[in-house]
Amino acid sequence: MLDLETFKLRAKGVFPRKSLERKLIVLRKYDSFLEMKNLQPSLESLNVWLDELVKSGLSSSTMRVYAYDVLSYFDLMMLEVDEKKLKLLKKRLPTPSVKAVDFLTEDEVAKLITLTPSPIRRMIYALCYAYARRLGEVLALTWKDVDLENNKVTFTILKKKREERATYELELWIRDMLIKYKEILGKEKLFEITERGVEKGFKKDCERVGIEANGRRLRVHILRHSRITSLRERGVPLDVVSKFLARHSRFDTTIVYYRGVTEEEKVSIPKAEEIFRRVK
């Protein structure tokens, strides 16, 4: 019923190893339930499963964890869900005692990228943040994806059963870094470094500049969340953020209220560089 092998590939670098192992345990339980009941993965079957879990005496806090583990599968596997039904499902889940904050403030991002000593990691963080990209998508960049003459950068984005190419304006501050440090970058791929190596460096870099966890999981993926959160707080329309930058495929509201992204709206997206003006 569930494609757990594909999920594991897509989840690599998104979730910490122990967190992914736990999710897989939960997903196998959900998969067994689907097979036993002859159901398909969906919000409807998830609700039925949660009903069974409640009857079995599972605690409300554990039920919440199980539900969000399954929802993370829906998200990474690009399964379409009805946003109204999703809201109703989330309402039945208990509110956590401590709300996890999964984004950095603009000031924290500015300090992180400005003060990170490694130019390689600094460029990786800049690309992840500026274009709200996943770590794996940034590490997959080759020089063929970078057009320094026309100031364009193109990412390969993994979608359900296909790959999608997304081209963005190469912000000048990132272009300057690429040119400045070109000699220490790879000959074909820009970055000859593993995701694990970047993640280890990220935690150390956060500690170095005084960024505390405070309930947040300090991993590189938080930069994607941070950029999206920043744009929403600045008033950039949700469908523009979802369709043009975040490239979320399962956001049903974008489909229902679909409209093209105009050139004026693309230009109106604030440059990530703006946050660095605060650092002296």
Secondary structure, DSSP 8 states (H G I E B T S, - for coil): ---HHHHHHHHBTTB-HHHHHHHHHHHHHHHHHHHHHT--SSHHHHHHHHHHHHHTT--HHHHHHHHHHHHHHHHHTT----HHHHHHHHHTS---SS-------HHHHHHHHHH-S-HHHHHHHHHHHHTT--HHHHHT-BGGGEETTTTEEEEEEEETTEEEEEEEE--HHHHHHHHHTGGGS-SSBS----HHHHHHHHHHHHHHTT---TT---STTHHHHHHHHHHHHTT--HHHIIIIII--SS-HHHHHT-----HHHHHHS--GGGGGGG--
